[in-house]
């Protein structure tokens, strides 16, 4: 099931999250609905490249 979910629907993704060297395709609406950080980011500005670099510790 996990492989299926990872392999389908990528053509509908509208944002790429960069975590180090790994690119993760995602949906802005889902991120904004689940995380106030992303909601605020997408309401205030949107990068021209539709790529967001995420730093983690």
PDB file of N, CA, C and O in Angstrom:
ATOM      1  N   UNK A   1       0.827  -1.189   0.000  1.00  0.00           N
ATOM      2  CA  UNK A   1       0.000   0.000   0.000  1.00  0.00           C
ATOM      3  C   UNK A   1       0.874   1.255   0.000  1.00  0.00           C
ATOM      4  O   UNK A   1       0.597   2.210  -0.726  1.00  0.00           O
ATOM      5  N   UNK A   2       1.926   1.248   0.815  1.00  0.00           N
ATOM      6  CA  UNK A   2       2.815   2.412   0.885  1.00  0.00           C
ATOM      7  C   UNK A   2       3.440   2.697  -0.471  1.00  0.00           C
ATOM      8  O   UNK A   2       3.517   3.855  -0.883  1.00  0.00           O
ATOM      9  N   UNK A   3       3.890   1.657  -1.174  1.00  0.00           N
ATOM     10  CA  UNK A   3       4.473   1.838  -2.501  1.00  0.00           C
ATOM     11  C   UNK A   3       3.454   2.419  -3.476  1.00  0.00           C
ATOM     12  O   UNK A   3       3.788   3.277  -4.294  1.00  0.00           O
ATOM     13  N   UNK A   4       2.220   1.953  -3.385  1.00  0.00           N
ATOM     14  CA  UNK A   4       1.160   2.466  -4.254  1.00  0.00           C
ATOM     15  C   UNK A   4       0.941   3.953  -4.025  1.00  0.00           C
ATOM     16  O   UNK A   4       0.860   4.729  -4.977  1.00  0.00           O
ATOM     17  N   UNK A   5       0.846   4.346  -2.761  1.00  0.00           N
ATOM     18  CA  UNK A   5       0.607   5.749  -2.441  1.00  0.00           C
ATOM     19  C   UNK A   5       1.758   6.631  -2.881  1.00  0.00           C
ATOM     20  O   UNK A   5       1.541   7.771  -3.293  1.00  0.00           O
ATOM     21  N   UNK A   6       2.975   6.124  -2.800  1.00  0.00           N
ATOM     22  CA  UNK A   6       4.134   6.909  -3.219  1.00  0.00           C
ATOM     23  C   UNK A   6       4.209   7.045  -4.733  1.00  0.00           C
ATOM     24  O   UNK A   6       4.761   8.025  -5.235  1.00  0.00           O
ATOM     25  N   UNK A   7       3.667   6.085  -5.465  1.00  0.00           N
ATOM     26  CA  UNK A   7       3.827   6.079  -6.917  1.00  0.00           C
ATOM     27  C   UNK A   7       2.689   6.764  -7.667  1.00  0.00           C
ATOM     28  O   UNK A   7       2.836   7.058  -8.853  1.00  0.00           O
ATOM     29  N   UNK A   8       1.568   7.026  -7.016  1.00  0.00           N
ATOM     30  CA  UNK A   8       0.428   7.609  -7.725  1.00  0.00           C
ATOM     31  C   UNK A   8       0.206   9.061  -7.324  1.00  0.00           C
ATOM     32  O   UNK A   8       0.542   9.479  -6.216  1.00  0.00           O
ATOM     33  N   UNK A   9      -0.359   9.808  -8.240  1.00  0.00           N
ATOM     34  CA  UNK A   9      -0.759  11.170  -7.947  1.00  0.00           C
ATOM     35  C   UNK A   9       0.338  12.211  -7.988  1.00  0.00           C
ATOM     36  O   UNK A   9       0.085  13.373  -7.671  1.00  0.00           O
ATOM     37  N   UNK A  10       1.534  11.839  -8.362  1.00  0.00           N
ATOM     38  CA  UNK A  10       2.620  12.827  -8.371  1.00  0.00           C
ATOM     39  C   UNK A  10       2.409  13.911  -9.414  1.00  0.00           C
ATOM     40  O   UNK A  10       2.910  15.025  -9.262  1.00  0.00           O
ATOM     41  N   UNK A  11       1.674  13.597 -10.468  1.00  0.00           N
ATOM     42  CA  UNK A  11       1.439  14.605 -11.504  1.00  0.00           C
ATOM     43  C   UNK A  11       0.566  15.744 -10.991  1.00  0.00           C
ATOM     44  O   UNK A  11       0.505  16.803 -11.615  1.00  0.00           O
ATOM     45  N   UNK A  12      -0.106  15.542  -9.865  1.00  0.00           N
ATOM     46  CA  UNK A  12      -0.959  16.580  -9.296  1.00  0.00           C
ATOM     47  C   UNK A  12      -0.260  17.389  -8.200  1.00  0.00           C
ATOM     48  O   UNK A  12      -0.829  18.357  -7.695  1.00  0.00           O
ATOM     49  N   UNK A  13       0.941  17.013  -7.834  1.00  0.00           N
ATOM     50  CA  UNK A  13       1.690  17.752  -6.811  1.00  0.00           C
ATOM     51  C   UNK A  13       2.002  19.149  -7.331  1.00  0.00           C
ATOM     52  O   UNK A  13       2.263  19.333  -8.521  1.00  0.00           O
ATOM     53  N   UNK A  14       1.975  20.132  -6.436  1.00  0.00           N
ATOM     54  CA  UNK A  14       2.216  21.501  -6.868  1.00  0.00           C
ATOM     55  C   UNK A  14       3.301  22.201  -6.057  1.00  0.00           C
ATOM     56  O   UNK A  14       3.458  23.418  -6.153  1.00  0.00           O
ATOM     57  N   UNK A  15       4.041  21.449  -5.269  1.00  0.00           N
ATOM     58  CA  UNK A  15       5.142  22.020  -4.484  1.00  0.00           C
ATOM     59  C   UNK A  15       6.194  20.931  -4.280  1.00  0.00           C
ATOM     60  O   UNK A  15       5.869  19.746  -4.206  1.00  0.00           O
ATOM     61  N   UNK A  16       7.445  21.343  -4.192  1.00  0.00           N
ATOM     62  CA  UNK A  16       8.528  20.413  -3.894  1.00  0.00           C
ATOM     63  C   UNK A  16       9.205  20.862  -2.614  1.00  0.00           C
ATOM     64  O   UNK A  16       9.632  22.011  -2.504  1.00  0.00           O
ATOM     65  N   UNK A  17       9.305  19.969  -1.652  1.00  0.00           N
ATOM     66  CA  UNK A  17      10.022  20.241  -0.407  1.00  0.00           C
ATOM     67  C   UNK A  17      11.413  19.649  -0.536  1.00  0.00           C
ATOM     68  O   UNK A  17      11.565  18.482  -0.898  1.00  0.00           O
ATOM     69  N   UNK A  18      12.423  20.446  -0.243  1.00  0.00           N
ATOM     70  CA  UNK A  18      13.803  19.967  -0.286  1.00  0.00           C
ATOM     71  C   UNK A  18      14.272  19.730   1.137  1.00  0.00           C
ATOM     72  O   UNK A  18      14.333  20.668   1.932  1.00  0.00           O
ATOM     73  N   UNK A  19      14.599  18.507   1.464  1.00  0.00           N
ATOM     74  CA  UNK A  19      15.144  18.140   2.770  1.00  0.00           C
ATOM     75  C   UNK A  19      16.550  17.613   2.525  1.00  0.00           C
ATOM     76  O   UNK A  19      16.738  16.447   2.177  1.00  0.00           O
ATOM     77  N   UNK A  20      17.531  18.484   2.709  1.00  0.00           N
ATOM     78  CA  UNK A  20      18.892  18.108   2.349  1.00  0.00           C
ATOM     79  C   UNK A  20      18.957  17.944   0.840  1.00  0.00           C
ATOM     80  O   UNK A  20      18.636  18.872   0.097  1.00  0.00           O
ATOM     81  N   UNK A  21      19.372  16.764   0.384  1.00  0.00           N
ATOM     82  CA  UNK A  21      19.449  16.474  -1.049  1.00  0.00           C
ATOM     83  C   UNK A  21      18.214  15.744  -1.566  1.00  0.00           C
ATOM     84  O   UNK A  21      18.155  15.395  -2.745  1.00  0.00           O
ATOM     85  N   UNK A  22      17.239  15.510  -0.712  1.00  0.00           N
ATOM     86  CA  UNK A  22      16.056  14.744  -1.096  1.00  0.00           C
ATOM     87  C   UNK A  22      14.903  15.674  -1.455  1.00  0.00           C
ATOM     88  O   UNK A  22      14.548  16.567  -0.685  1.00  0.00           O
ATOM     89  N   UNK A  23      14.324  15.455  -2.631  1.00  0.00           N
ATOM     90  CA  UNK A  23      13.166  16.229  -3.082  1.00  0.00           C
ATOM     91  C   UNK A  23      11.901  15.431  -2.803  1.00  0.00           C
ATOM     92  O   UNK A  23      11.793  14.267  -3.190  1.00  0.00           O
ATOM     93  N   UNK A  24      10.940  16.066  -2.126  1.00  0.00           N
ATOM     94  CA  UNK A  24       9.675  15.421  -1.808  1.00  0.00           C
ATOM     95  C   UNK A  24       8.553  16.235  -2.435  1.00  0.00           C
ATOM     96  O   UNK A  24       8.358  17.399  -2.088  1.00  0.00           O
ATOM     97  N   UNK A  25       7.816  15.627  -3.356  1.00  0.00           N
ATOM     98  CA  UNK A  25       6.696  16.288  -4.011  1.00  0.00           C
ATOM     99  C   UNK A  25       5.491  16.251  -3.081  1.00  0.00           C
ATOM    100  O   UNK A  25       5.258  15.253  -2.399  1.00  0.00           O
ATOM    101  N   UNK A  26       4.723  17.340  -3.054  1.00  0.00           N
ATOM    102  CA  UNK A  26       3.602  17.431  -2.115  1.00  0.00           C
ATOM    103  C   UNK A  26       2.504  18.321  -2.689  1.00  0.00           C
ATOM    104  O   UNK A  26       2.628  18.878  -3.780  1.00  0.00           O
ATOM    105  N   UNK A  27       1.434  18.434  -1.922  1.00  0.00           N
ATOM    106  CA  UNK A  27       0.288  19.260  -2.278  1.00  0.00           C
ATOM    107  C   UNK A  27       0.205  20.419  -1.289  1.00  0.00           C
ATOM    108  O   UNK A  27       0.131  20.205  -0.079  1.00  0.00           O
ATOM    109  N   UNK A  28       0.217  21.650  -1.807  1.00  0.00           N
ATOM    110  CA  UNK A  28       0.148  22.822  -0.931  1.00  0.00           C
ATOM    111  C   UNK A  28      -1.102  22.809  -0.067  1.00  0.00           C
ATOM    112  O   UNK A  28      -1.037  23.153   1.114  1.00  0.00           O
ATOM    113  N   UNK A  29      -2.231  22.422  -0.626  1.00  0.00           N
ATOM    114  CA  UNK A  29      -3.488  22.436   0.133  1.00  0.00           C
ATOM    115  C   UNK A  29      -3.425  21.491   1.330  1.00  0.00           C
ATOM    116  O   UNK A  29      -3.915  21.821   2.410  1.00  0.00           O
ATOM    117  N   UNK A  30      -2.827  20.330   1.142  1.00  0.00           N
ATOM    118  CA  UNK A  30      -2.714  19.368   2.243  1.00  0.00           C
ATOM    119  C   UNK A  30      -1.758  19.897   3.303  1.00  0.00           C
ATOM    120  O   UNK A  30      -2.056  19.827   4.495  1.00  0.00           O
ATOM    121  N   UNK A  31      -0.614  20.424   2.880  1.00  0.00           N
ATOM    122  CA  UNK A  31       0.348  20.972   3.841  1.00  0.00           C
ATOM    123  C   UNK A  31      -0.272  22.122   4.631  1.00  0.00           C
ATOM    124  O   UNK A  31      -0.120  22.191   5.850  1.00  0.00           O
ATOM    125  N   UNK A  32      -0.969  23.021   3.942  1.00  0.00           N
ATOM    126  CA  UNK A  32      -1.578  24.175   4.613  1.00  0.00           C
ATOM    127  C   UNK A  32      -2.689  23.750   5.566  1.00  0.00           C
ATOM    128  O   UNK A  32      -2.862  24.352   6.626  1.00  0.00           O
ATOM    129  N   UNK A  33      -3.439  22.724   5.198  1.00  0.00           N
ATOM    130  CA  UNK A  33      -4.534  22.260   6.052  1.00  0.00           C
ATOM    131  C   UNK A  33      -4.030  21.591   7.322  1.00  0.00           C
ATOM    132  O   UNK A  33      -4.711  21.617   8.348  1.00  0.00           O
ATOM    133  N   UNK A  34      -2.843  20.993   7.263  1.00  0.00           N
ATOM    134  CA  UNK A  34      -2.332  20.230   8.394  1.00  0.00           C
ATOM    135  C   UNK A  34      -1.280  20.955   9.215  1.00  0.00           C
ATOM    136  O   UNK A  34      -0.928  20.505  10.306  1.00  0.00           O
ATOM    137  N   UNK A  35      -0.765  22.091   8.698  1.00  0.00           N
ATOM    138  CA  UNK A  35       0.354  22.747   9.380  1.00  0.00           C
ATOM    139  C   UNK A  35       0.222  24.269   9.250  1.00  0.00           C
ATOM    140  O   UNK A  35       0.236  24.809   8.144  1.00  0.00           O
ATOM    141  N   UNK A  36       0.095  24.942  10.382  1.00  0.00           N
ATOM    142  CA  UNK A  36      -0.066  26.399  10.355  1.00  0.00           C
ATOM    143  C   UNK A  36       1.162  27.102   9.778  1.00  0.00           C
ATOM    144  O   UNK A  36       1.039  28.185   9.206  1.00  0.00           O
ATOM    145  N   UNK A  37       2.334  26.506   9.921  1.00  0.00           N
ATOM    146  CA  UNK A  37       3.556  27.075   9.348  1.00  0.00           C
ATOM    147  C   UNK A  37       3.419  27.186   7.829  1.00  0.00           C
ATOM    148  O   UNK A  37       3.671  28.245   7.254  1.00  0.00           O
ATOM    149  N   UNK A  38       3.022  26.096   7.188  1.00  0.00           N
ATOM    150  CA  UNK A  38       2.876  26.113   5.735  1.00  0.00           C
ATOM    151  C   UNK A  38       1.690  26.977   5.309  1.00  0.00           C
ATOM    152  O   UNK A  38       1.756  27.640   4.273  1.00  0.00           O
ATOM    153  N   UNK A  39       0.617  26.982   6.081  1.00  0.00           N
ATOM    154  CA  UNK A  39      -0.525  27.835   5.757  1.00  0.00           C
ATOM    155  C   UNK A  39      -0.091  29.301   5.710  1.00  0.00           C
ATOM    156  O   UNK A  39      -0.416  30.021   4.765  1.00  0.00           O
ATOM    157  N   UNK A  40       0.638  29.733   6.725  1.00  0.00           N
ATOM    158  CA  UNK A  40       1.113  31.119   6.764  1.00  0.00           C
ATOM    159  C   UNK A  40       2.074  31.399   5.612  1.00  0.00           C
ATOM    160  O   UNK A  40       2.019  32.467   5.001  1.00  0.00           O
ATOM    161  N   UNK A  41       2.943  30.455   5.318  1.00  0.00           N
ATOM    162  CA  UNK A  41       3.906  30.636   4.230  1.00  0.00           C
ATOM    163  C   UNK A  41       3.189  30.806   2.892  1.00  0.00           C
ATOM    164  O   UNK A  41       3.501  31.722   2.132  1.00  0.00           O
ATOM    165  N   UNK A  42       2.242  29.936   2.606  1.00  0.00           N
ATOM    166  CA  UNK A  42       1.569  29.978   1.314  1.00  0.00           C
ATOM    167  C   UNK A  42       0.633  31.174   1.196  1.00  0.00           C
ATOM    168  O   UNK A  42       0.359  31.629   0.085  1.00  0.00           O
ATOM    169  N   UNK A  43       0.141  31.691   2.314  1.00  0.00           N
ATOM    170  CA  UNK A  43      -0.710  32.887   2.268  1.00  0.00           C
ATOM    171  C   UNK A  43       0.125  34.155   2.058  1.00  0.00           C
ATOM    172  O   UNK A  43      -0.340  35.099   1.419  1.00  0.00           O
ATOM    173  N   UNK A  44       1.345  34.184   2.588  1.00  0.00           N
ATOM    174  CA  UNK A  44       2.147  35.401   2.536  1.00  0.00           C
ATOM    175  C   UNK A  44       3.006  35.505   1.274  1.00  0.00           C
ATOM    176  O   UNK A  44       3.199  36.601   0.749  1.00  0.00           O
ATOM    177  N   UNK A  45       3.513  34.397   0.792  1.00  0.00           N
ATOM    178  CA  UNK A  45       4.316  34.416  -0.433  1.00  0.00           C
ATOM    179  C   UNK A  45       4.406  33.005  -0.990  1.00  0.00           C
ATOM    180  O   UNK A  45       4.163  32.020  -0.293  1.00  0.00           O
ATOM    181  N   UNK A  46       4.760  32.940  -2.258  1.00  0.00           N
ATOM    182  CA  UNK A  46       4.978  31.642  -2.875  1.00  0.00           C
ATOM    183  C   UNK A  46       6.221  31.737  -3.723  1.00  0.00           C
ATOM    184  O   UNK A  46       6.288  32.575  -4.622  1.00  0.00           O
ATOM    185  N   UNK A  47       7.210  30.899  -3.460  1.00  0.00           N
ATOM    186  CA  UNK A  47       8.438  30.948  -4.250  1.00  0.00           C
ATOM    187  C   UNK A  47       8.143  30.733  -5.738  1.00  0.00           C
ATOM    188  O   UNK A  47       7.300  29.912  -6.098  1.00  0.00           O
ATOM    189  N   UNK A  48       8.838  31.470  -6.589  1.00  0.00           N
ATOM    190  CA  UNK A  48       8.630  31.356  -8.035  1.00  0.00           C
ATOM    191  C   UNK A  48       8.905  29.951  -8.548  1.00  0.00           C
ATOM    192  O   UNK A  48       8.279  29.503  -9.508  1.00  0.00           O
ATOM    193  N   UNK A  49       9.832  29.262  -7.913  1.00  0.00           N
ATOM    194  CA  UNK A  49      10.205  27.924  -8.375  1.00  0.00           C
ATOM    195  C   UNK A  49       9.296  26.837  -7.829  1.00  0.00           C
ATOM    196  O   UNK A  49       9.446  25.671  -8.194  1.00  0.00           O
ATOM    197  N   UNK A  50       8.346  27.196  -6.954  1.00  0.00           N
ATOM    198  CA  UNK A  50       7.489  26.223  -6.277  1.00  0.00           C
ATOM    199  C   UNK A  50       8.306  25.190  -5.505  1.00  0.00           C
ATOM    200  O   UNK A  50       7.907  24.034  -5.368  1.00  0.00           O
ATOM    201  N   UNK A  51       9.455  25.631  -5.008  1.00  0.00           N
ATOM    202  CA  UNK A  51      10.317  24.770  -4.204  1.00  0.00           C
ATOM    203  C   UNK A  51      10.559  25.440  -2.863  1.00  0.00           C
ATOM    204  O   UNK A  51      10.902  26.620  -2.804  1.00  0.00           O
ATOM    205  N   UNK A  52      10.382  24.689  -1.797  1.00  0.00           N
ATOM    206  CA  UNK A  52      10.608  25.182  -0.441  1.00  0.00           C
ATOM    207  C   UNK A  52      11.712  24.341   0.177  1.00  0.00           C
ATOM    208  O   UNK A  52      11.629  23.113   0.190  1.00  0.00           O
ATOM    209  N   UNK A  53      12.745  24.997   0.689  1.00  0.00           N
ATOM    210  CA  UNK A  53      13.815  24.284   1.376  1.00  0.00           C
ATOM    211  C   UNK A  53      13.484  24.224   2.854  1.00  0.00           C
ATOM    212  O   UNK A  53      13.266  25.253   3.494  1.00  0.00           O
ATOM    213  N   UNK A  54      13.448  23.017   3.391  1.00  0.00           N
ATOM    214  CA  UNK A  54      13.103  22.796   4.792  1.00  0.00           C
ATOM    215  C   UNK A  54      14.367  22.411   5.543  1.00  0.00           C
ATOM    216  O   UNK A  54      15.038  21.441   5.189  1.00  0.00           O
ATOM    217  N   UNK A  55      14.690  23.175   6.583  1.00  0.00           N
ATOM    218  CA  UNK A  55      15.842  22.855   7.430  1.00  0.00           C
ATOM    219  C   UNK A  55      15.358  22.098   8.650  1.00  0.00           C
ATOM    220  O   UNK A  55      14.313  22.423   9.215  1.00  0.00           O
ATOM    221  N   UNK A  56      16.096  21.114   9.048  1.00  0.00           N
ATOM    222  CA  UNK A  56      15.745  20.340  10.229  1.00  0.00           C
ATOM    223  C   UNK A  56      16.992  20.082  11.049  1.00  0.00           C
ATOM    224  O   UNK A  56      18.108  20.112  10.530  1.00  0.00           O
ATOM    225  N   UNK A  57      16.799  19.832  12.317  1.00  0.00           N
ATOM    226  CA  UNK A  57      17.924  19.612  13.226  1.00  0.00           C
ATOM    227  C   UNK A  57      18.202  18.143  13.408  1.00  0.00           C
ATOM    228  O   UNK A  57      19.118  17.775  14.143  1.00  0.00           O
TER     229      UNK A  57
END
